[in-house]
Amino acid sequence: MAKSKTGVLIINLGTPQSSSVTDVRKYLREFLMDARVIDIPLWRRFLLINLIIAPFRAPKSAKAYRELWTPQGSPLKVHGQKLEGLLQEALGADFEVKLAMRYQTPGIKSVLSHFKNKGFKRLIVIPLYPQYASSSSGSTIEEVMNELKAWEVVPEIRMISQFYEHPLFIKAFAQIGQKYMAQERLNSNVIPANAGNQYDHYLFSYHGLPEHQILKSSCDQYCRLGDCCSVLNAKNQYCYRAQCFETTRLLVKALGIKKEDYTICFQSRLGKTPWIKPYTDEVIKQLPARGIKKVLVFSPSFVADCLETTIEIGVEYKKLFLEHGGERWLLAESLNAHPIWVDCLKQMVLSSVISRSSADVIARSAVQCSPQGDEAISNL
């Protein structure tokens, strides 16, 4: 019998088909109508999105997307397609890797339809969000499950819902940061012993979430949106904010950055309801007054450069920093198709396969030790 392949589905958030107002409005409607993204009653969400946000926000967002767009298209999709090819090459012929987007194309439904009749032994699903959040990872997993529940034959499925602390994820971001720090060391003639001090300060800016979404998903009402995130434990292991703090702790350790030299903050808030703090734009305004003139920014909640990194951080926040007296603002690019990031995904996939294979071996060994071993083995 021919060996069955393993399907690998990597999923990012999505992007408009083009930078036109029409396509951006279509994208915004699909994205923001998701009940996990804006978690209010359907009728209120429908009116809010279709009568206020999409009509008025689309022209402004389209302008930003035109600034972001490349000759190849949306960077998020371009980087994703390159990652898909490199991961396929790294995993080899026993795997089939496909990229999907939670919103717009290539859609989860269409990619799973391609997978449906492949006869895969297993399917590994990796939402490309390092830190778990209901509005990103949860929404993506829910959409996959909604499609799979209609299949007559459902293969073995493994969902990888988070990887905020994966050693290779941390190593990849750290290597990017080290490149910028080494270059600044050369520019400033800083000796290697002061490797963590080339910049006055380091910002780790993560995508924000409404506070109520954090509280709603809190285990046993543990979350207080404060120091509870300073240590990761069983109570807050799925808290988005706590995971962001843990990612940062691991990164600053790898980069040799002192505690007083960095700030964790949250960007991209929408509306007037409270979002998790501190807000990136408010932090930026305060930095120059503290004598901080030179800043390197990381955004480790994004694995591919997109509107929120290239434009929001790289352009809009830079302008804000300079307007308030800052002098030098640099954004460390995201992982995109970095070789270590490709290897990180490869290891996540292979670990999923190996862990299942190990479980099969353990099961067979247990059966062999039972009185009905031979008969049971034949039924495995």
BELDA-V222135 format. One record per residue. N is the residue number from 0. RES is the residue in one small letter. PSI is psi as a letter, one per 30 degrees, with the letter a starting at -180 (NA if undefined). D_LAST is the distance of its C-alpha to the last C-alpha in Angstrom with 2 decimals. Layout:
BEGIN
n/res/psi/d_last
N/RES/PSI/D_LAST
N/RES/PSI/D_LAST
END
This chain:
BEGIN
n/res/psi/d_last
0/m/k/16.62
1/a/k/18.56
2/k/k/17.17
3/s/k/16.84
4/k/l/19.47
5/t/k/19.67
6/g/k/22.44
7/v/j/24.88
8/l/j/27.40
9/i/k/30.39
10/i/k/32.78
11/n/l/36.36
12/l/e/38.88
13/g/l/40.82
14/t/l/44.33
15/p/l/46.97
16/q/e/47.15
17/s/a/50.62
18/s/g/53.24
19/s/l/55.20
20/v/e/56.03
21/t/e/54.31
22/d/e/50.97
23/v/e/51.18
24/r/e/51.98
25/k/e/48.98
26/y/e/46.70
27/l/e/48.26
28/r/e/47.85
29/e/e/44.15
30/f/e/43.54
31/l/f/45.77
32/m/f/44.83
33/d/k/41.36
34/a/f/41.36
35/r/f/39.70
36/v/e/42.47
37/i/j/45.44
38/d/i/44.28
39/i/l/47.15
40/p/k/47.39
41/l/e/46.79
42/w/e/50.42
43/r/e/51.78
44/r/e/49.33
45/f/e/50.25
46/l/e/53.96
47/l/e/53.67
48/i/e/51.72
49/n/f/53.44
50/l/f/56.98
51/i/d/57.29
52/i/e/54.71
53/a/e/53.78
54/p/e/57.37
55/f/f/59.02
56/r/f/56.40
57/a/e/55.36
58/p/e/58.65
59/k/e/58.58
60/s/e/54.92
61/a/e/55.57
62/k/e/58.37
63/a/e/56.06
64/y/e/53.42
65/r/e/56.16
66/e/e/56.93
67/l/e/53.28
68/w/k/52.53
69/t/l/52.42
70/p/f/53.09
71/q/f/49.32
72/g/a/48.77
73/s/k/47.33
74/p/e/46.44
75/l/e/43.32
76/k/e/41.95
77/v/e/43.36
78/h/e/41.77
79/g/e/38.46
80/q/e/38.45
81/k/e/39.32
82/l/e/36.55
83/e/e/34.05
84/g/e/35.21
85/l/e/35.26
86/l/e/31.78
87/q/e/30.48
88/e/e/32.36
89/a/e/31.06
90/l/e/27.34
91/g/a/27.58
92/a/f/26.09
93/d/f/22.41
94/f/l/23.60
95/e/j/25.86
96/v/k/28.22
97/k/k/30.38
98/l/k/33.09
99/a/l/33.79
100/m/k/36.48
101/r/e/36.29
102/y/k/39.69
103/q/b/41.21
104/t/l/39.74
105/p/k/37.28
106/g/l/35.80
107/i/e/32.28
108/k/e/32.10
109/s/e/33.17
110/v/e/30.86
111/l/e/27.77
112/s/e/29.00
113/h/e/29.00
114/f/f/25.38
115/k/e/24.20
116/n/g/23.68
117/k/f/22.61
118/g/h/18.91
119/f/k/18.16
120/k/e/14.69
121/r/l/16.44
122/l/k/19.99
123/i/k/22.04
124/v/k/25.23
125/i/j/28.18
126/p/k/31.35
127/l/h/34.09
128/y/j/35.78
129/p/e/35.73
130/q/k/36.65
131/y/k/34.90
132/a/k/37.12
133/s/e/36.45
134/s/f/38.84
135/s/d/37.09
136/s/e/33.47
137/g/e/32.96
138/s/e/34.57
139/t/e/32.57
140/i/e/29.17
141/e/e/30.38
142/e/e/31.41
143/v/e/28.07
144/m/e/26.31
145/n/e/28.99
146/e/e/28.19
147/l/f/24.39
148/k/f/24.56
149/a/f/25.94
150/w/k/23.11
151/e/e/21.15
152/v/j/18.11
153/v/j/17.84
154/p/l/15.87
155/e/k/14.79
156/i/k/18.28
157/r/k/20.07
158/m/k/23.72
159/i/j/26.06
160/s/f/28.93
161/q/l/31.29
162/f/h/32.19
163/y/f/35.74
164/e/g/35.38
165/h/k/33.26
166/p/e/35.20
167/l/e/35.37
168/f/e/36.49
169/i/e/39.23
170/k/e/40.07
171/a/e/40.52
172/f/e/42.90
173/a/e/44.67
174/q/e/45.30
175/i/e/46.88
176/g/e/49.01
177/q/e/50.07
178/k/e/51.36
179/y/e/53.68
180/m/e/54.74
181/a/e/55.58
182/q/e/57.59
183/e/e/59.50
184/r/e/60.14
185/l/e/61.77
186/n/e/63.78
187/s/f/64.98
188/n/h/65.43
189/v/k/63.29
190/i/k/62.48
191/p/e/58.79
192/a/f/59.18
193/n/h/59.52
194/a/f/56.44
195/g/g/55.47
196/n/g/58.95
197/q/f/59.58
198/y/l/59.38
199/d/f/61.13
200/h/l/57.99
201/y/k/54.37
202/l/k/52.90
203/f/j/49.21
204/s/j/49.24
205/y/l/46.14
206/h/k/45.80
207/g/l/47.03
208/l/l/45.67
209/p/k/47.60
210/e/e/47.86
211/h/f/46.71
212/q/e/43.30
213/i/e/42.80
214/l/e/44.00
215/k/e/41.93
216/s/g/38.66
217/s/k/39.84
218/c/j/37.69
219/d/h/39.77
220/q/h/42.90
221/y/e/42.80
222/c/k/44.20
223/r/g/47.99
224/l/h/48.23
225/g/b/49.96
226/d/f/49.27
227/c/f/45.95
228/c/f/44.52
229/s/f/45.92
230/v/k/42.91
231/l/k/39.28
232/n/a/37.40
233/a/f/34.78
234/k/e/37.30
235/n/g/38.10
236/q/f/35.07
237/y/g/34.80
238/c/k/38.57
239/y/e/39.62
240/r/e/42.95
241/a/e/41.51
242/q/e/39.07
243/c/e/42.08
244/f/e/43.94
245/e/e/41.11
246/t/e/40.87
247/t/e/44.62
248/r/e/44.63
249/l/e/42.23
250/l/e/44.26
251/v/e/47.64
252/k/e/46.42
253/a/e/45.28
254/l/f/48.59
255/g/h/50.85
256/i/k/52.36
257/k/l/54.18
258/k/e/53.53
259/e/f/57.00
260/d/g/56.60
261/y/l/53.90
262/t/k/53.30
263/i/k/50.21
264/c/l/51.06
265/f/k/49.69
266/q/a/50.85
267/s/g/50.78
268/r/l/51.63
269/l/k/52.41
270/g/a/54.72
271/k/f/56.65
272/t/l/54.00
273/p/k/53.32
274/w/l/50.64
275/i/k/49.28
276/k/l/51.98
277/p/l/53.71
278/y/k/54.35
279/t/e/54.53
280/d/e/57.79
281/e/e/59.49
282/v/e/58.46
283/i/e/59.84
284/k/f/63.22
285/q/f/63.65
286/l/e/62.80
287/p/e/66.09
288/a/f/68.14
289/r/g/66.33
290/g/g/67.41
291/i/j/64.06
292/k/f/64.98
293/k/j/62.12
294/v/k/58.51
295/l/k/55.14
296/v/k/52.56
297/f/k/48.76
298/s/i/46.57
299/p/g/43.03
300/s/f/41.62
301/f/k/41.85
302/v/f/39.87
303/a/k/42.06
304/d/k/45.79
305/c/a/46.86
306/l/e/49.70
307/e/f/49.18
308/t/d/49.40
309/t/e/51.75
310/i/e/54.16
311/e/e/53.91
312/i/e/53.77
313/g/f/55.22
314/v/e/58.13
315/e/e/58.81
316/y/e/58.20
317/k/e/60.04
318/k/e/63.01
319/l/e/62.91
320/f/e/62.86
321/l/e/65.79
322/e/f/67.75
323/h/g/67.57
324/g/g/68.83
325/g/l/65.80
326/e/e/66.28
327/r/k/62.99
328/w/j/59.65
329/l/k/56.65
330/l/k/53.15
331/a/k/50.32
332/e/l/48.24
333/s/a/44.64
334/l/e/41.61
335/n/c/41.59
336/a/h/40.02
337/h/k/40.77
338/p/e/38.82
339/i/e/37.57
340/w/e/36.42
341/v/e/34.45
342/d/e/32.92
343/c/e/32.19
344/l/e/30.18
345/k/e/28.39
346/q/e/27.44
347/m/e/26.24
348/v/e/23.95
349/l/e/22.63
350/s/e/22.21
351/s/e/20.03
352/v/e/17.77
353/i/e/17.88
354/s/e/17.29
355/r/e/14.03
356/s/e/13.01
357/s/e/14.29
358/a/e/12.32
359/d/e/8.99
360/v/e/10.83
361/i/e/12.05
362/a/e/8.89
363/r/e/7.81
364/s/e/11.50
365/a/e/11.73
366/v/e/9.30
367/q/f/11.35
368/c/f/14.39
369/s/l/13.72
370/p/e/15.50
371/q/h/12.59
372/g/e/10.67
373/d/e/10.33
374/e/e/9.27
375/a/e/6.62
376/i/e/5.26
377/s/f/5.62
378/n/f/3.81
379/l/NA/0.00
END
